[in-house]
Amino acid sequence: MIDQIKVDKIKKWVEIVSYHDEEIKEYSRQVGIPNDFMSGVNDPFEIARIEELRDSEGQLLTLVLLQYIVPVTGQHDYREYKTNAIAIIQKDDMVITALREIPEMLTDLFADFKASKDYSYEEMVMRIFWKVQCECVNVLRWIHEEVEDMQGDIEHSSQNQELYRLMSLDKSLARIKTAIQNNRNVLEQLTKKERFQDLPSLNSLMHDILIESYQAESMADEGMQIIDQLSDIFSNVISNNLNNIMKVLTSITIVLTIPTIIGGVWGMNVPVPFEHNEWGFAITVILTVVISVVVLIWLKKKGYL
């Protein structure tokens, strides 16, 4: 779906929300923008970048493409995060934002863009950048909380659910870290552009975004290290729990084997003790119970039960 959201005397803001490459290609042709400026929003492996070039009429075209994260449901129904791309393009007095879907984090910001006529292209780029970076930090905080919650569950688990959960978090962290690094490369390029340096109101915001970027990367690195350690602990805990289960089952098998052996011996067609004693069966049963109880006590003292 292509919707023209806002037009005013100073500039146009056109928002493209589309999953279809052909639709994006057609709109690129209509406004005279290179197709690869917008087609990247449907590429899951598109990297963040900045490009500037002049069209056939000599007009300067500027592209800032950023990666942002969105929640998805993983294979085992656990929440994961993937990266999408948003293209912010300027051509003369027109600004175009293209993306596959509008994430919740940008809803309020886009509403501000619609309501105000005072935003420049540079301000729009940096405000979107700020929202994207803050969302990374918020999601990373959630991941750290999830990891802490898992520690108590892992200690008593012999199932694979926690392992699947760890895998989902690890995949999310890898994607988020990649997005953070790619976006920071773009930010470092933007800080060198005079058009961004000449706006004092953006200097503080760019500094804050850079700090948030380093914080997010540090949180991602720490989260990945914790998950790696937690995965090792998880494997050891599962192995230990299974060993404990096997010890109990083996001990029960040993105890149950005693009556089987005694019953087999006394069931042979040969002379055996108590063969002609009217209390022979009772004596054999009592003997079997006593031996089983003694073995049971011994196994318990040895820690097998």
C-alpha positions in Angstrom: 0.0 0.0 0.0 1.4 3.4 -1.0 0.0 6.4 0.9 1.0 10.1 0.5 0.8 11.2 4.1 1.7 14.8 4.2 2.1 17.7 1.7 2.8 21.3 2.6 4.3 24.4 1.0 7.8 23.8 2.2 8.3 20.0 1.6 6.5 16.8 0.9 6.7 13.8 3.1 5.8 10.6 1.4 5.6 7.4 3.4 5.9 4.1 1.5 4.8 1.0 3.3 5.0 -2.0 1.0 6.0 -5.7 0.9 6.0 -5.7 -2.9 9.1 -5.1 -4.9 7.2 -4.3 -8.0 5.2 -1.5 -6.3 8.4 0.0 -4.9 10.1 -0.2 -8.3 7.2 1.6 -10.0 7.2 4.4 -7.4 10.9 4.8 -7.7 10.5 5.2 -11.5 7.7 7.8 -11.0 9.7 10.1 -8.7 13.1 9.5 -10.4 14.9 7.8 -7.6 17.2 4.8 -8.1 15.4 1.6 -7.4 18.1 0.3 -5.0 17.4 3.3 -2.8 14.1 1.7 -1.7 14.3 -1.9 -2.7 16.5 -2.7 0.2 13.7 -2.4 2.7 12.4 -5.8 1.5 15.9 -7.4 1.7 16.4 -9.2 5.1 20.1 -8.9 4.6 20.3 -5.3 3.7 23.0 -3.3 5.6 22.7 0.2 6.9 24.4 2.8 4.7 24.4 6.4 3.4 24.5 7.4 -0.2 24.5 10.6 -2.1 24.3 11.2 -5.9 22.9 13.6 -8.4 20.2 12.7 -10.9 20.0 13.6 -14.6 18.7 17.0 -13.7 21.5 17.7 -11.2 19.4 17.4 -8.1 21.1 15.9 -5.1 19.6 12.6 -3.9 20.4 11.5 -0.3 19.7 8.1 1.2 20.1 7.1 4.8 19.2 3.5 5.4 19.0 2.2 8.9 18.3 -1.2 10.4 15.6 -1.5 13.1 14.4 -4.5 15.1 11.0 -6.0 15.2 9.6 -8.9 17.3 8.7 -12.2 15.6 7.6 -15.6 16.8 10.4 -18.2 16.6 10.2 -21.8 15.5 9.4 -23.0 19.1 6.9 -20.2 19.8 9.4 -18.1 21.7 9.8 -14.4 21.0 12.7 -13.4 18.8 13.8 -10.2 17.1 14.8 -9.7 13.5 16.0 -6.7 11.6 14.2 -4.7 9.0 15.4 -1.7 7.0 14.0 1.8 6.7 15.1 4.1 3.9 15.0 7.9 4.4 15.4 9.7 1.1 15.6 13.3 0.2 15.0 14.7 -3.3 14.8 18.5 -3.5 11.9 19.5 -1.3 10.6 15.9 -0.8 11.4 13.4 1.9 10.5 9.7 1.4 10.5 7.1 4.1 10.2 3.5 2.9 9.8 0.4 5.0 8.0 -2.9 5.1 5.8 -2.1 8.1 5.6 0.7 10.7 7.0 -0.5 14.0 5.3 0.6 17.2 8.3 2.6 18.3 7.9 4.9 15.3 4.1 5.4 15.5 4.3 8.5 17.8 7.2 10.0 15.9 5.5 9.6 12.6 2.4 11.3 14.1 4.6 14.2 15.1 6.0 14.4 11.6 2.4 14.6 10.2 1.4 17.3 12.7 4.4 19.6 12.3 5.9 21.5 9.4 9.2 22.4 11.1 11.2 19.2 10.6 14.1 19.2 8.3 15.5 16.1 6.6 18.4 16.0 9.0 16.1 16.3 12.0 13.9 13.5 10.7 16.9 11.2 10.2 18.3 11.8 13.6 15.0 11.5 15.4 14.3 8.2 13.7 17.8 7.1 14.5 17.3 7.9 18.2 14.1 5.9 18.3 15.8 2.9 16.7 18.7 3.1 19.1 16.5 3.4 22.2 14.4 0.4 21.0 17.6 -1.7 20.8 18.5 -0.8 24.4 15.0 -1.6 25.6 15.0 -5.0 23.9 18.4 -5.8 25.3 17.2 -5.0 28.8 14.3 -7.4 28.3 16.7 -10.1 27.1 18.9 -9.7 30.2 15.7 -10.1 32.3 14.8 -13.2 30.4 18.2 -14.7 31.0 18.0 -14.0 34.7 14.6 -15.6 34.9 15.9 -18.7 33.1 18.6 -19.4 35.6 16.2 -20.8 38.2 14.4 -22.9 35.7 17.6 -24.5 34.3 18.8 -25.8 37.7 15.9 -28.2 37.8 15.3 -29.0 34.2 16.0 -32.1 32.1 13.9 -30.8 29.2 14.8 -29.1 25.9 12.5 -26.1 26.3 15.0 -23.9 28.0 17.6 -24.7 25.4 15.1 -23.6 22.6 14.5 -20.4 24.6 18.3 -19.8 24.8 18.6 -20.3 21.1 16.0 -17.7 20.4 17.7 -15.2 22.7 21.1 -15.9 21.1 19.8 -15.4 17.6 18.1 -12.1 18.6 21.3 -10.9 20.2 23.4 -11.7 17.1 20.9 -9.8 14.9 20.7 -6.8 17.2 24.5 -6.5 17.6 24.9 -6.6 13.8 22.3 -3.8 13.4 23.9 -1.7 16.1 27.3 -1.9 14.4 26.0 -1.2 11.0 23.9 1.8 12.2 26.9 3.2 14.1 28.9 3.2 10.9 26.2 5.3 9.3 26.2 7.6 12.4 29.9 8.1 12.2 29.6 9.1 8.5 26.7 11.5 9.3 28.7 13.3 12.0 31.3 14.2 9.3 28.6 15.7 7.0 28.5 19.5 7.2 24.8 19.6 6.7 24.4 17.7 10.0 27.2 19.5 11.8 25.7 22.9 11.0 22.6 22.2 13.1 23.6 22.8 16.8 20.3 21.2 17.9 21.4 17.9 16.5 24.9 17.8 18.0 23.6 16.8 21.4 21.3 14.3 19.9 24.0 12.7 17.8 26.2 12.4 20.9 23.4 10.8 22.8 22.8 8.3 20.0 26.5 7.4 19.9 26.5 6.8 23.6 23.3 4.7 23.4 25.0 2.7 20.5 28.1 1.9 22.6 25.9 1.0 25.6 23.7 -1.3 23.4 26.7 -3.0 21.9 28.2 -3.6 25.4 24.9 -5.0 26.6 24.7 -7.3 23.5 28.2 -8.6 24.1 27.6 -9.2 27.7 24.3 -11.0 26.9 26.0 -13.2 24.4 28.7 -14.2 26.8 26.2 -15.0 29.6 24.1 -17.1 27.2 27.2 -19.0 26.1 28.0 -19.7 29.7 24.4 -20.5 30.5 24.3 -22.9 27.6 27.3 -24.8 29.0 25.7 -24.8 32.4 22.4 -25.9 31.0 24.1 -28.9 29.2 25.9 -29.9 32.4 22.7 -29.6 34.5 20.7 -31.7 32.0 23.5 -34.3 32.0 23.6 -34.3 35.8 19.9 -34.6 36.1 19.7 -37.5 33.7 22.6 -39.2 35.5 20.6 -38.9 38.8 17.6 -40.3 37.1 19.6 -43.2 35.7 21.1 -43.9 39.1 17.7 -44.1 40.7 16.4 -46.4 37.9 19.5 -48.6 38.1 19.1 -48.9 41.9 15.4 -49.8 41.6 16.4 -52.4 39.0 19.0 -53.9 41.4 16.5 -54.1 44.2 13.8 -55.7 41.9 16.4 -58.2 40.6 16.9 -59.8 44.0 13.4 -61.4 44.2 13.7 -62.5 40.6 17.0 -64.3 41.3 15.8 -65.9 44.5 12.5 -66.9 42.9 14.4 -68.4 40.0 16.7 -70.4 42.2 13.9 -71.8 44.4 11.8 -72.5 41.3 14.4 -74.9 39.8 13.6 -78.6 39.7 16.4 -79.6 42.1 16.5 -80.0 45.9 16.6 -76.6 47.6 16.5 -75.5 51.3 13.0 -75.4 53.0 11.8 -77.8 50.2 9.9 -80.0 52.7 9.2 -77.3 55.3 5.5 -76.2 55.5 6.8 -72.7 56.1 9.3 -72.8 53.3 7.4 -70.3 51.1 7.0 -67.8 53.9 10.6 -68.1 54.9 11.7 -67.6 51.3 9.5 -64.5 51.0 10.8 -63.0 54.3 14.4 -63.8 53.2 13.8 -62.0 49.9 12.3 -59.0 51.6 15.1 -58.7 54.2 17.8 -58.9 51.5 16.0 -56.4 49.4 15.7 -54.0 52.3 19.3 -54.4 53.2 20.4 -53.6 49.6 18.0 -50.7 49.5 19.5 -49.2 52.7 23.0 -49.7 51.4 22.2 -48.0 48.1 20.7 -45.1 49.9 23.7 -44.6 52.1 25.9 -44.6 49.0 23.8 -41.9 47.5 22.2 -43.9 44.7 18.7 -43.1 45.9 
